[in-house]
Amino acid sequence: MFQVDVDKDKCTGCEECVNSCPAQVFELVDGKSDPVNMDECLGCETCVEVCPEGAITVTEL
């Protein structure tokens, strides 16, 4: 299981994580990325790699 965190101060709402996540963990909520399906996270860290602002962290629990 993985914990996915988005720094809302850094997130610009570019949707790179939404579009690249193979498990569809993210949705855009109020113009910011939100990990709404965190239980589906595969821990691949694709979201971390594609985020241009460095706003996402993935931690194994």
Secondary structure, DSSP 8 states (H G I E B T S, - for coil): -EEEEE-TTT-----HHHHH-TT--EEEETTEEEETTGGG--S--HHHHH-TT--EEEEE-
